[in-house]
Structures are given as C-alpha cells and as structure tokens.
Amino acid sequence: MAAEHQLTDAELRTQYKQQAAERAVEFAQPGMVIGLGSGSTAVFAMRRIGKLHKEGRLNNIVGFATSKAVLKEAQRLNIPMLAEKMESTIDLTIDGADEVDPDLNLIKGGGGALLREKIVAQNSRRVIIVCDESKLSLRLGTHRAVPVEVLFFGWHSQLRYLESLGAGVTVRQGKDSSPFITDSGNMILDCNFGPIASPAELAATLSARAGIVEHGLFLGLATDVIIAGREGVRHLVRKK
C-alpha cells in the first residue's frame, strides 16, 4: 500500500487560502456588485463566484476588477463586469492581504495593484479580507515591507525621502529585471520599516508627499477578515 501523501507547507497554505476564499463567497448574494480582489487567495474567490454564477446560484451579479489581470480572468469565467468608471457603489469586495494586525489593519500591494485595490475598498459597503494564518501579525511591518506606488517622474527623490523616514527601500522589479510598472503606469518602491509603531502616523506622512501616489497601508477599511489555518476557519469582524 502506498504511503499517504503528506502535504507540504506550500500545499497546506494553498488549501487554507481556498478555504478562506470560499467561506467569504458565502456572503455574496444575487444582484450584488462584487469587487474582485487581486492575488493568489482572492483568485479562489473569483473562481468560486464564476462557478456559482454559471450554475445559476448567483444571478444578476456584476463584478468589478481591481487589476487588468483580474479583469481578464473574470471575463474568462464569464462574470459580467462593471465598467472602469464604477458608476455604482460596490456591495461586497473580497480581497487578500499580505499582513493583518489584531485591529484588522492591513499591508497590501504584494501583487502591485494597491492603488486600484484601495479605490475599490474605499467604495465598498463591505470588505472581506481572506488569508491563511501566516499573514497574521501583532504589528504591521513585522513580516512585510510596505509597497509605495510612486510617479516615474522624479522617483529617486521619493526613494531618498522614504529612506529618510528609516525605510530600507527596494525598487520592485518586473519579469525582465526592469522596474515593475503598475496598471496605472507607476513604479513601486517596497519599503521595509520594520514593525510600525504608528501605522496611522506613517500613512499620513506618506499621503502628504507629492509624487507618492498611494501606499499599501490599508487602515480601517477591512470590515471582516476570514482566516484559514490548522485549527480551521475563523471569521473576525472589525470593532465599530
């Protein structure tokens, strides 16, 4: 008899991501406008939404993509899509995160779509973040750098400014080792601040700087976080 296959850590994380994403889709209802997040976890949610729509169990929905790649995948799944000008409020957005603190604040942008993801989150009635347990952290910045989207024009000045704030800065690279360019034509500087004592203060400092288009600190935007791990699936709700 063949030995039972033991899942690797990577396989387990993939399994957890799918469990969290599919639990989040349970909150989607027929007739909703649904924000479709980017990243490896959110894609499981999109595929589940596409399947339910195809089966007639999630009728009259309209999706809204947070990136060009998500739009392409949603169209492949035959999910009806809202135009980019976003003429209506989004009822529910399901998205992933790179790091989540106990107050449900987030670092996002590992996939490079932070600007569009934040626009979608700010225009959503409910934002459900899905992740595996490895994304939990007692303090943002402990495990992940903060992506900062900057204009190409004068970007070295932003790099120097971010370093002056104490960050170790890395230019996000694309597949051909040239600078990664976002869907909006900007660059990303990944900023390692270490554990961040005051995310709100840092967010305000970054937002005030000309040339910084957006940053990956998503504070007070997640209404729910669904986490899957070795002990099952947990659903956390932000305190009002």
C-alpha positions as CSV (number, residue, x, y, z in Angstrom):
1,M,0.0,0.0,0.0
2,A,1.4,3.4,-1.0
3,A,2.1,5.8,1.9
4,E,-0.4,8.5,2.4
5,H,0.8,11.8,0.8
6,Q,1.8,14.4,3.4
7,L,1.0,17.9,2.3
8,T,3.9,20.3,2.1
9,D,3.7,23.7,3.8
10,A,3.0,25.3,0.4
11,E,0.2,22.8,-0.4
12,L,-1.3,23.5,3.1
13,R,-1.2,27.2,2.5
14,T,-2.9,26.8,-0.8
15,Q,-5.6,24.7,0.8
16,Y,-6.1,27.3,3.5
17,K,-6.3,30.1,1.0
18,Q,-9.1,28.3,-0.9
19,Q,-11.0,27.5,2.3
20,A,-10.9,31.2,3.4
21,A,-11.9,32.4,0.0
22,E,-14.8,30.1,-0.5
23,R,-16.1,30.9,3.0
24,A,-16.1,34.6,2.0
25,V,-18.1,33.9,-1.1
26,E,-20.9,32.6,1.1
27,F,-21.6,36.3,1.8
28,A,-22.2,37.1,-1.9
29,Q,-25.9,37.4,-2.8
30,P,-27.7,37.5,-6.2
31,G,-27.9,41.1,-7.5
32,M,-24.8,42.3,-5.8
33,V,-22.0,44.4,-7.3
34,I,-18.9,42.5,-6.2
35,G,-15.3,43.8,-6.0
36,L,-12.9,41.1,-7.2
37,G,-9.6,41.4,-5.5
38,S,-6.1,40.6,-6.8
39,G,-3.7,38.0,-5.6
40,S,-3.4,34.2,-5.1
41,T,-6.1,34.0,-2.4
42,A,-8.7,36.3,-4.0
43,V,-8.5,34.3,-7.2
44,F,-10.0,31.3,-5.5
45,A,-13.0,33.6,-4.5
46,M,-13.4,34.8,-8.1
47,R,-13.4,31.2,-9.5
48,R,-16.0,30.2,-6.9
49,I,-18.1,33.2,-7.9
50,G,-17.8,32.3,-11.5
51,K,-18.9,28.7,-10.8
52,L,-21.9,29.8,-8.8
53,H,-22.9,32.3,-11.5
54,K,-22.6,29.7,-14.2
55,E,-24.8,27.3,-12.2
56,G,-27.4,29.9,-11.7
57,R,-27.0,30.2,-7.9
58,L,-25.6,33.7,-8.1
59,N,-27.7,35.5,-10.6
60,N,-27.7,39.1,-11.7
61,I,-24.3,39.9,-10.2
62,V,-21.8,42.3,-11.6
63,G,-18.1,42.2,-10.8
64,F,-15.6,45.0,-10.6
65,A,-11.9,44.2,-11.1
66,T,-9.0,45.6,-9.1
67,S,-6.5,44.9,-11.9
68,K,-6.2,44.2,-15.6
69,A,-5.2,40.7,-14.8
70,V,-8.3,40.2,-12.6
71,L,-10.5,41.6,-15.4
72,K,-9.0,39.2,-17.9
73,E,-9.7,36.2,-15.6
74,A,-13.2,37.4,-14.7
75,Q,-14.0,37.7,-18.4
76,R,-12.7,34.2,-19.0
77,L,-15.0,33.0,-16.2
78,N,-17.9,34.8,-17.9
79,I,-18.6,37.0,-14.9
80,P,-20.5,40.2,-16.0
81,M,-18.3,43.2,-15.3
82,L,-18.9,46.8,-14.3
83,A,-17.1,49.4,-16.4
84,E,-13.9,51.0,-15.0
85,K,-15.7,54.3,-14.3
86,M,-17.5,52.5,-11.4
87,E,-21.0,54.0,-11.8
88,S,-22.4,52.3,-8.7
89,T,-21.2,51.6,-5.2
90,I,-19.8,48.1,-4.6
91,D,-21.8,46.0,-2.2
92,L,-19.1,43.5,-1.3
93,T,-15.4,43.2,-2.1
94,I,-13.4,40.1,-1.4
95,D,-9.6,40.6,-1.5
96,G,-6.4,39.3,0.0
97,A,-3.7,40.8,2.2
98,D,0.0,40.5,2.8
99,E,-0.2,41.2,6.6
100,V,-3.1,41.6,9.1
101,D,-2.8,43.1,12.6
102,P,-5.2,42.5,15.5
103,D,-7.2,45.6,14.6
104,L,-7.7,44.3,11.1
105,N,-5.4,46.9,9.6
106,L,-3.5,45.6,6.6
107,I,-0.5,45.8,4.4
108,K,-1.5,45.2,0.8
109,G,0.1,45.6,-2.6
110,G,2.3,42.5,-3.0
111,G,0.7,41.9,-6.4
112,G,1.2,45.5,-7.4
113,A,-2.5,46.6,-7.5
114,L,-2.6,48.6,-4.3
115,L,-3.9,51.9,-5.9
116,R,-6.9,50.2,-7.6
117,E,-7.5,47.9,-4.6
118,K,-7.7,50.9,-2.3
119,I,-10.1,52.8,-4.6
120,V,-12.3,49.7,-4.7
121,A,-12.1,49.2,-0.9
122,Q,-13.0,52.8,-0.1
123,N,-16.1,52.5,-2.3
124,S,-17.3,49.2,-0.9
125,R,-20.0,48.8,1.7
126,R,-18.3,45.6,3.0
127,V,-14.7,44.5,2.5
128,I,-13.9,40.9,3.4
129,I,-10.2,40.0,3.5
130,V,-9.3,36.4,3.0
131,C,-5.9,34.9,4.0
132,D,-4.1,32.0,5.6
133,E,-2.9,32.2,9.2
134,S,0.7,33.0,8.1
135,K,-0.5,36.6,7.3
136,L,-1.3,37.4,10.9
137,S,1.0,39.7,12.8
138,L,0.9,41.5,16.1
139,R,2.3,44.7,14.4
140,L,2.3,45.7,10.7
141,G,5.7,45.7,9.1
142,T,7.0,42.8,11.2
143,H,7.0,40.4,8.2
144,R,6.2,42.5,5.2
145,A,7.5,45.7,3.5
146,V,5.1,48.5,2.7
147,P,4.6,48.9,-1.0
148,V,4.6,52.6,-2.0
149,E,3.4,53.5,-5.5
150,V,5.2,56.5,-6.9
151,L,5.2,58.5,-10.1
152,F,8.1,57.6,-12.5
153,F,8.8,61.3,-12.7
154,G,11.4,62.2,-10.1
155,W,11.2,58.8,-8.4
156,H,14.7,58.9,-7.0
157,S,13.6,61.8,-4.8
158,Q,10.9,59.6,-3.4
159,L,13.4,56.9,-2.7
160,R,15.6,59.3,-0.8
161,Y,12.6,60.6,1.1
162,L,11.5,57.1,2.1
163,E,15.0,56.2,3.3
164,S,15.0,59.4,5.4
165,L,11.9,58.0,7.2
166,G,14.0,55.0,8.1
167,A,12.9,52.5,5.5
168,G,15.1,50.1,3.6
169,V,13.9,50.7,0.0
170,T,13.9,48.2,-2.9
171,V,12.7,49.0,-6.4
172,R,10.0,46.4,-7.4
173,Q,11.3,44.5,-10.4
174,G,9.3,43.1,-13.3
175,K,9.9,39.8,-15.0
176,D,12.7,41.2,-17.2
177,S,14.5,42.9,-14.3
178,S,13.3,46.3,-15.3
179,P,11.2,48.3,-12.9
180,F,7.7,46.9,-12.3
181,I,5.1,49.2,-13.8
182,T,1.6,49.2,-12.3
183,D,-1.7,49.2,-14.3
184,S,-1.7,53.0,-13.8
185,G,1.8,53.4,-15.2
186,N,3.6,54.0,-11.9
187,M,6.5,52.4,-10.1
188,I,6.5,50.6,-6.7
189,L,9.1,51.0,-4.0
190,D,9.0,48.3,-1.4
191,C,9.8,49.9,2.0
192,N,10.9,47.9,4.9
193,F,10.2,50.0,8.0
194,G,10.3,47.0,10.4
195,P,7.5,46.8,13.0
196,I,5.5,50.0,12.6
197,A,4.7,51.7,16.0
198,S,2.0,54.0,14.5
199,P,0.6,52.9,11.1
200,A,-1.8,55.9,11.1
201,E,1.0,58.4,11.5
202,L,3.1,56.7,8.8
203,A,0.2,56.6,6.5
204,A,-0.5,60.3,6.9
205,T,3.2,61.1,6.3
206,L,3.3,59.1,3.1
207,S,0.0,60.5,1.8
208,A,1.2,64.1,2.3
209,R,4.2,63.7,0.0
210,A,3.9,64.9,-3.6
211,G,4.9,62.1,-6.0
212,I,3.7,59.3,-3.8
213,V,0.6,58.1,-5.5
214,E,-0.6,55.6,-2.9
215,H,0.8,53.3,-0.1
216,G,0.0,49.8,1.0
217,L,-1.2,50.6,4.5
218,F,-5.0,49.8,4.4
219,L,-6.2,51.2,7.7
220,G,-9.9,50.9,8.9
221,L,-11.0,49.5,5.5
222,A,-11.5,45.8,6.2
223,T,-14.9,45.1,7.8
224,D,-14.2,41.4,8.0
225,V,-11.2,39.0,7.9
226,I,-11.6,35.3,7.2
227,I,-8.5,33.3,8.2
228,A,-7.9,29.6,7.5
229,G,-5.3,27.5,9.2
230,R,-4.5,24.3,11.1
231,E,-7.4,24.9,13.5
232,G,-10.0,25.6,10.8
233,V,-11.6,28.8,9.5
234,R,-12.1,31.9,11.7
235,H,-14.2,34.9,10.9
236,L,-13.1,38.2,12.5
237,V,-15.2,41.4,12.4
238,R,-13.8,44.9,12.9
239,K,-15.0,46.6,16.1
240,K,-17.0,49.7,15.4
